[in-house]
Amino acid sequence: MAAYAHSLRANGVHVTEIARKLVIASGKNQSKRPSVATVYRILAQDTGSIE
């Protein structure tokens, strides 16, 4: 999920649109969509800062 989010962001897709496209694959929230805040955290993990 994180790699897909990073590739979408690199292509200029807005974070809210990324959140709509992603689906959690496993765990308690399986088959649900992550929040926008979660997407920002995913994207910030590699860069070290929030946009």
Residue pairs with C-beta under 8 A, 6 or more apart in sequence:
1 22
1 23
1 24
1 25
1 34
1 42
2 42
2 45
4 21
4 22
5 18
5 22
5 39
5 42
5 43
6 42
6 43
6 46
8 17
8 18
8 21
9 15
9 18
9 43
13 21
15 36
15 39
15 40
15 43
15 51
16 36
18 39
19 33
19 34
19 35
19 36
19 38
19 39
20 33
22 33
22 34
22 39
23 31
23 32
23 33
24 30
24 31
24 32
24 33
24 34
34 42
40 50
40 51
41 50
43 50
43 51
44 50
44 51
